[in-house]
Amino acid sequence: MTKNKKKVRALEGNLYDVLKFIFVFKQEHDYSPSIREMCAAIKTPAGGLLSNSVCRYNLVHLQKMGYLDFLPREARTVHLTPLGKAYMQAMSLPQRVVKARDNVAELLAEVDELVAA
C-alpha cells in the first residue's frame, strides 16, 4: 500500500506571505497568530490589508496543500506541518544560494528530502 504523499508546490503571493508570517510569528512569540494579526500584517498586491475572509481562505488552501494545520473555530491553533516548516527553512536560505539554483524544481526536491528525513 502506497502512502498518499502531497507534491510540494512553489507558493506565490498571499499564500507565501501567510505561511511566512505564521512561521516568523511563531518563532518570535512561541504561540500562533490570530486571524486579525495576520490580516493587519499582510498586504494585498494592491497595497491594502487582507480581509478576514481572504485570510481564512488562504489558511484553508494552505491546509489542503499540506503546509499547515489548524482547528476550526478555535483561536490560535494554526501551526506549520513538517512540510510547511521544511518549505520555509528551504526558502530562508541565503538569497545567493537560492539564486544559484537552476530552477525551483531543484529547491522543491530538497524540501521533499527534508520532509522525508
mmCIF file of the C-alpha atoms, coordinates in Angstrom:
data_MODEL
# 
_entry.id   MODEL 
# 
loop_
_atom_site.group_PDB 
_atom_site.id 
_atom_site.type_symbol 
_atom_site.label_atom_id 
_atom_site.label_alt_id 
_atom_site.label_comp_id 
_atom_site.label_asym_id 
_atom_site.label_entity_id 
_atom_site.label_seq_id 
_atom_site.pdbx_PDB_ins_code 
_atom_site.Cartn_x 
_atom_site.Cartn_y 
_atom_site.Cartn_z 
_atom_site.occupancy 
_atom_site.B_iso_or_equiv 
_atom_site.pdbx_formal_charge 
_atom_site.auth_seq_id 
_atom_site.auth_comp_id 
_atom_site.auth_asym_id 
_atom_site.auth_atom_id 
_atom_site.pdbx_PDB_model_num 
ATOM 1   C CA . MET A 1 1   ? 0.000   0.000  0.000   1.00 0.00 ? 1   MET A CA 1 
ATOM 2   C CA . THR A 1 2   ? 1.492   3.368  -1.024  1.00 0.00 ? 2   THR A CA 1 
ATOM 3   C CA . LYS A 1 3   ? 1.441   6.378  1.204   1.00 0.00 ? 3   LYS A CA 1 
ATOM 4   C CA . ASN A 1 4   ? -0.620  9.331  -0.032  1.00 0.00 ? 4   ASN A CA 1 
ATOM 5   C CA . LYS A 1 5   ? 2.128   11.950 -0.425  1.00 0.00 ? 5   LYS A CA 1 
ATOM 6   C CA . LYS A 1 6   ? 1.379   15.554 -1.325  1.00 0.00 ? 6   LYS A CA 1 
ATOM 7   C CA . LYS A 1 7   ? 3.507   17.092 -4.068  1.00 0.00 ? 7   LYS A CA 1 
ATOM 8   C CA . VAL A 1 8   ? 5.451   20.153 -2.980  1.00 0.00 ? 8   VAL A CA 1 
ATOM 9   C CA . ARG A 1 9   ? 4.474   23.220 -4.993  1.00 0.00 ? 9   ARG A CA 1 
ATOM 10  C CA . ALA A 1 10  ? 6.001   26.684 -5.009  1.00 0.00 ? 10  ALA A CA 1 
ATOM 11  C CA . LEU A 1 11  ? 3.872   29.237 -3.212  1.00 0.00 ? 11  LEU A CA 1 
ATOM 12  C CA . GLU A 1 12  ? 3.212   32.717 -4.548  1.00 0.00 ? 12  GLU A CA 1 
ATOM 13  C CA . GLY A 1 13  ? 1.516   35.896 -3.416  1.00 0.00 ? 13  GLY A CA 1 
ATOM 14  C CA . ASN A 1 14  ? -0.711  35.805 -0.363  1.00 0.00 ? 14  ASN A CA 1 
ATOM 15  C CA . LEU A 1 15  ? -0.205  32.072 0.199   1.00 0.00 ? 15  LEU A CA 1 
ATOM 16  C CA . TYR A 1 16  ? 3.532   32.548 0.665   1.00 0.00 ? 16  TYR A CA 1 
ATOM 17  C CA . ASP A 1 17  ? 3.007   35.720 2.722   1.00 0.00 ? 17  ASP A CA 1 
ATOM 18  C CA . VAL A 1 18  ? 0.579   33.990 5.106   1.00 0.00 ? 18  VAL A CA 1 
ATOM 19  C CA . LEU A 1 19  ? 2.841   30.961 5.566   1.00 0.00 ? 19  LEU A CA 1 
ATOM 20  C CA . LYS A 1 20  ? 5.912   33.164 6.092   1.00 0.00 ? 20  LYS A CA 1 
ATOM 21  C CA . PHE A 1 21  ? 4.075   35.360 8.617   1.00 0.00 ? 21  PHE A CA 1 
ATOM 22  C CA . ILE A 1 22  ? 2.971   32.322 10.654  1.00 0.00 ? 22  ILE A CA 1 
ATOM 23  C CA . PHE A 1 23  ? 6.495   30.849 10.533  1.00 0.00 ? 23  PHE A CA 1 
ATOM 24  C CA . VAL A 1 24  ? 8.167   34.077 11.719  1.00 0.00 ? 24  VAL A CA 1 
ATOM 25  C CA . PHE A 1 25  ? 5.447   34.940 14.263  1.00 0.00 ? 25  PHE A CA 1 
ATOM 26  C CA . LYS A 1 26  ? 5.675   31.540 15.954  1.00 0.00 ? 26  LYS A CA 1 
ATOM 27  C CA . GLN A 1 27  ? 9.475   31.806 16.146  1.00 0.00 ? 27  GLN A CA 1 
ATOM 28  C CA . GLU A 1 28  ? 9.245   35.236 17.775  1.00 0.00 ? 28  GLU A CA 1 
ATOM 29  C CA . HIS A 1 29  ? 6.261   34.709 20.102  1.00 0.00 ? 29  HIS A CA 1 
ATOM 30  C CA . ASP A 1 30  ? 6.105   30.942 20.718  1.00 0.00 ? 30  ASP A CA 1 
ATOM 31  C CA . TYR A 1 31  ? 2.348   30.918 20.015  1.00 0.00 ? 31  TYR A CA 1 
ATOM 32  C CA . SER A 1 32  ? 0.180   31.163 16.895  1.00 0.00 ? 32  SER A CA 1 
ATOM 33  C CA . PRO A 1 33  ? -1.048  34.462 15.459  1.00 0.00 ? 33  PRO A CA 1 
ATOM 34  C CA . SER A 1 34  ? -4.724  35.344 15.378  1.00 0.00 ? 34  SER A CA 1 
ATOM 35  C CA . ILE A 1 35  ? -6.581  35.935 12.105  1.00 0.00 ? 35  ILE A CA 1 
ATOM 36  C CA . ARG A 1 36  ? -6.703  39.670 12.876  1.00 0.00 ? 36  ARG A CA 1 
ATOM 37  C CA . GLU A 1 37  ? -2.952  39.797 13.451  1.00 0.00 ? 37  GLU A CA 1 
ATOM 38  C CA . MET A 1 38  ? -2.383  38.073 10.110  1.00 0.00 ? 38  MET A CA 1 
ATOM 39  C CA . CYS A 1 39  ? -4.780  40.444 8.326   1.00 0.00 ? 39  CYS A CA 1 
ATOM 40  C CA . ALA A 1 40  ? -3.095  43.503 9.831   1.00 0.00 ? 40  ALA A CA 1 
ATOM 41  C CA . ALA A 1 41  ? 0.411   42.359 8.890   1.00 0.00 ? 41  ALA A CA 1 
ATOM 42  C CA . ILE A 1 42  ? -0.084  41.066 5.337   1.00 0.00 ? 42  ILE A CA 1 
ATOM 43  C CA . LYS A 1 43  ? -0.641  43.480 2.479   1.00 0.00 ? 43  LYS A CA 1 
ATOM 44  C CA . THR A 1 44  ? -2.541  42.656 -0.704  1.00 0.00 ? 44  THR A CA 1 
ATOM 45  C CA . PRO A 1 45  ? -0.838  43.161 -4.090  1.00 0.00 ? 45  PRO A CA 1 
ATOM 46  C CA . ALA A 1 46  ? -2.773  46.450 -4.334  1.00 0.00 ? 46  ALA A CA 1 
ATOM 47  C CA . GLY A 1 47  ? -1.268  47.606 -1.027  1.00 0.00 ? 47  GLY A CA 1 
ATOM 48  C CA . GLY A 1 48  ? -4.327  47.180 1.191   1.00 0.00 ? 48  GLY A CA 1 
ATOM 49  C CA . LEU A 1 49  ? -4.866  44.882 4.127   1.00 0.00 ? 49  LEU A CA 1 
ATOM 50  C CA . LEU A 1 50  ? -6.233  41.343 3.834   1.00 0.00 ? 50  LEU A CA 1 
ATOM 51  C CA . SER A 1 51  ? -9.826  40.837 4.906   1.00 0.00 ? 51  SER A CA 1 
ATOM 52  C CA . ASN A 1 52  ? -10.708 38.120 7.425   1.00 0.00 ? 52  ASN A CA 1 
ATOM 53  C CA . SER A 1 53  ? -12.403 36.038 4.727   1.00 0.00 ? 53  SER A CA 1 
ATOM 54  C CA . VAL A 1 54  ? -9.432  36.221 2.330   1.00 0.00 ? 54  VAL A CA 1 
ATOM 55  C CA . CYS A 1 55  ? -7.037  35.314 5.144   1.00 0.00 ? 55  CYS A CA 1 
ATOM 56  C CA . ARG A 1 56  ? -9.242  32.387 6.161   1.00 0.00 ? 56  ARG A CA 1 
ATOM 57  C CA . TYR A 1 57  ? -9.452  31.241 2.515   1.00 0.00 ? 57  TYR A CA 1 
ATOM 58  C CA . ASN A 1 58  ? -5.634  31.245 2.321   1.00 0.00 ? 58  ASN A CA 1 
ATOM 59  C CA . LEU A 1 59  ? -5.384  29.249 5.567   1.00 0.00 ? 59  LEU A CA 1 
ATOM 60  C CA . VAL A 1 60  ? -7.809  26.612 4.280   1.00 0.00 ? 60  VAL A CA 1 
ATOM 61  C CA . HIS A 1 61  ? -5.968  26.443 0.944   1.00 0.00 ? 61  HIS A CA 1 
ATOM 62  C CA . LEU A 1 62  ? -2.591  26.015 2.685   1.00 0.00 ? 62  LEU A CA 1 
ATOM 63  C CA . GLN A 1 63  ? -4.136  23.315 4.882   1.00 0.00 ? 63  GLN A CA 1 
ATOM 64  C CA . LYS A 1 64  ? -5.384  21.420 1.814   1.00 0.00 ? 64  LYS A CA 1 
ATOM 65  C CA . MET A 1 65  ? -1.906  21.714 0.271   1.00 0.00 ? 65  MET A CA 1 
ATOM 66  C CA . GLY A 1 66  ? -0.394  20.197 3.425   1.00 0.00 ? 66  GLY A CA 1 
ATOM 67  C CA . TYR A 1 67  ? 1.669   23.202 4.569   1.00 0.00 ? 67  TYR A CA 1 
ATOM 68  C CA . LEU A 1 68  ? -0.229  23.947 7.775   1.00 0.00 ? 68  LEU A CA 1 
ATOM 69  C CA . ASP A 1 69  ? -2.990  22.695 10.028  1.00 0.00 ? 69  ASP A CA 1 
ATOM 70  C CA . PHE A 1 70  ? -5.441  24.292 12.448  1.00 0.00 ? 70  PHE A CA 1 
ATOM 71  C CA . LEU A 1 71  ? -8.545  23.519 14.461  1.00 0.00 ? 71  LEU A CA 1 
ATOM 72  C CA . PRO A 1 72  ? -11.645 25.209 13.068  1.00 0.00 ? 72  PRO A CA 1 
ATOM 73  C CA . ARG A 1 73  ? -13.453 27.569 15.445  1.00 0.00 ? 73  ARG A CA 1 
ATOM 74  C CA . GLU A 1 74  ? -10.514 27.509 17.886  1.00 0.00 ? 74  GLU A CA 1 
ATOM 75  C CA . ALA A 1 75  ? -8.324  30.560 18.463  1.00 0.00 ? 75  ALA A CA 1 
ATOM 76  C CA . ARG A 1 76  ? -4.575  30.499 17.773  1.00 0.00 ? 76  ARG A CA 1 
ATOM 77  C CA . THR A 1 77  ? -4.346  26.842 16.755  1.00 0.00 ? 77  THR A CA 1 
ATOM 78  C CA . VAL A 1 78  ? -2.643  27.290 13.386  1.00 0.00 ? 78  VAL A CA 1 
ATOM 79  C CA . HIS A 1 79  ? 0.715   25.534 13.086  1.00 0.00 ? 79  HIS A CA 1 
ATOM 80  C CA . LEU A 1 80  ? 3.016   24.540 10.256  1.00 0.00 ? 80  LEU A CA 1 
ATOM 81  C CA . THR A 1 81  ? 3.222   20.877 9.337   1.00 0.00 ? 81  THR A CA 1 
ATOM 82  C CA . PRO A 1 82  ? 6.647   19.269 8.790   1.00 0.00 ? 82  PRO A CA 1 
ATOM 83  C CA . LEU A 1 83  ? 6.197   20.061 5.080   1.00 0.00 ? 83  LEU A CA 1 
ATOM 84  C CA . GLY A 1 84  ? 5.469   23.727 5.852   1.00 0.00 ? 84  GLY A CA 1 
ATOM 85  C CA . LYS A 1 85  ? 8.464   24.012 8.189   1.00 0.00 ? 85  LYS A CA 1 
ATOM 86  C CA . ALA A 1 86  ? 10.794  22.377 5.669   1.00 0.00 ? 86  ALA A CA 1 
ATOM 87  C CA . TYR A 1 87  ? 9.497   24.636 2.890   1.00 0.00 ? 87  TYR A CA 1 
ATOM 88  C CA . MET A 1 88  ? 10.052  27.775 4.961   1.00 0.00 ? 88  MET A CA 1 
ATOM 89  C CA . GLN A 1 89  ? 13.507  26.628 6.064   1.00 0.00 ? 89  GLN A CA 1 
ATOM 90  C CA . ALA A 1 90  ? 14.466  25.984 2.444   1.00 0.00 ? 90  ALA A CA 1 
ATOM 91  C CA . MET A 1 91  ? 13.092  29.374 1.385   1.00 0.00 ? 91  MET A CA 1 
ATOM 92  C CA . SER A 1 92  ? 15.012  31.055 4.227   1.00 0.00 ? 92  SER A CA 1 
ATOM 93  C CA . LEU A 1 93  ? 18.354  30.031 2.726   1.00 0.00 ? 93  LEU A CA 1 
ATOM 94  C CA . PRO A 1 94  ? 20.596  32.968 1.817   1.00 0.00 ? 94  PRO A CA 1 
ATOM 95  C CA . GLN A 1 95  ? 19.488  34.563 -1.448  1.00 0.00 ? 95  GLN A CA 1 
ATOM 96  C CA . ARG A 1 96  ? 22.799  33.811 -3.184  1.00 0.00 ? 96  ARG A CA 1 
ATOM 97  C CA . VAL A 1 97  ? 22.188  30.081 -2.649  1.00 0.00 ? 97  VAL A CA 1 
ATOM 98  C CA . VAL A 1 98  ? 18.599  30.256 -3.931  1.00 0.00 ? 98  VAL A CA 1 
ATOM 99  C CA . LYS A 1 99  ? 19.634  32.335 -6.969  1.00 0.00 ? 99  LYS A CA 1 
ATOM 100 C CA . ALA A 1 100 ? 22.354  29.820 -7.817  1.00 0.00 ? 100 ALA A CA 1 
ATOM 101 C CA . ARG A 1 101 ? 19.777  27.076 -8.341  1.00 0.00 ? 101 ARG A CA 1 
ATOM 102 C CA . ASP A 1 102 ? 18.973  26.017 -11.898 1.00 0.00 ? 102 ASP A CA 1 
ATOM 103 C CA . ASN A 1 103 ? 15.252  26.070 -11.192 1.00 0.00 ? 103 ASN A CA 1 
ATOM 104 C CA . VAL A 1 104 ? 12.623  25.965 -8.471  1.00 0.00 ? 104 VAL A CA 1 
ATOM 105 C CA . ALA A 1 105 ? 12.056  22.227 -9.031  1.00 0.00 ? 105 ALA A CA 1 
ATOM 106 C CA . GLU A 1 106 ? 15.526  21.523 -7.640  1.00 0.00 ? 106 GLU A CA 1 
ATOM 107 C CA . LEU A 1 107 ? 14.755  23.518 -4.481  1.00 0.00 ? 107 LEU A CA 1 
ATOM 108 C CA . LEU A 1 108 ? 11.404  21.776 -4.062  1.00 0.00 ? 108 LEU A CA 1 
ATOM 109 C CA . ALA A 1 109 ? 13.104  18.390 -4.415  1.00 0.00 ? 109 ALA A CA 1 
ATOM 110 C CA . GLU A 1 110 ? 15.327  19.356 -1.472  1.00 0.00 ? 110 GLU A CA 1 
ATOM 111 C CA . VAL A 1 111 ? 12.215  20.246 0.540   1.00 0.00 ? 111 VAL A CA 1 
ATOM 112 C CA . ASP A 1 112 ? 10.842  16.759 -0.195  1.00 0.00 ? 112 ASP A CA 1 
ATOM 113 C CA . GLU A 1 113 ? 14.098  15.269 1.102   1.00 0.00 ? 113 GLU A CA 1 
ATOM 114 C CA . LEU A 1 114 ? 13.935  17.376 4.285   1.00 0.00 ? 114 LEU A CA 1 
ATOM 115 C CA . VAL A 1 115 ? 10.361  16.251 4.946   1.00 0.00 ? 115 VAL A CA 1 
ATOM 116 C CA . ALA A 1 116 ? 11.253  12.590 4.333   1.00 0.00 ? 116 ALA A CA 1 
ATOM 117 C CA . ALA A 1 117 ? 14.136  12.761 6.838   1.00 0.00 ? 117 ALA A CA 1 
# 
